[in-house]
Amino acid sequence: MPTCHKCKTENPSCGFYPDKRKKSGLQGICKQCQKQWITDNPDYQMDWMLTSKYGVTLAMYNKMVDDQNGLCASCGCAEWRTDSRSGKMRNLCVDHDHETGAIRGLLCDDCNVAIGRLKDDPYRAMSVYKYLCIYTTMSEL
């Protein structure tokens, strides 16, 4: 049975995540130790994800949140959805141009999904706006 390099306990192979780069085919640290490390270092995973996906550090992301007062750059509302696993308030989404990769701002989940469904097309967004205006009375605006 493989031994965890961190806690030094023997675990069955299913107690380790796979790693094709290793001769054993398994990571050297057991799943339980990795989960504990992630719990103890929550910012590391967020920083890694932001950097690898968008080229933005956690410090840059936090500055954007501060610059936007923690509100969506599109609708001006705070994020209200919670993460289904942790129960914590979700973070604002990083909105970026899919062609250039340029970051436009931080959005709530609703605005992020809406822009994605509109395929980042401002003409579609304007058409939806006009359509909604037709069926909205002036007293509702």
Salt bridges, closest charged atoms under 4 A:
ASP19 OD1 - ARG21 NE 3.10
ASP67 OD2 - LYS63 NZ 3.00
ASP95 OD2 - ARG104 NE 2.78
ASP109 OD2 - ARG81 NE 3.28
ASP109 OD1 - ARG90 NH2 3.57
ASP110 OD1 - ARG81 NH2 2.40
ASP120 OD2 - HIS98 NE2 3.95
ASP120 OD2 - ARG104 NH2 3.31
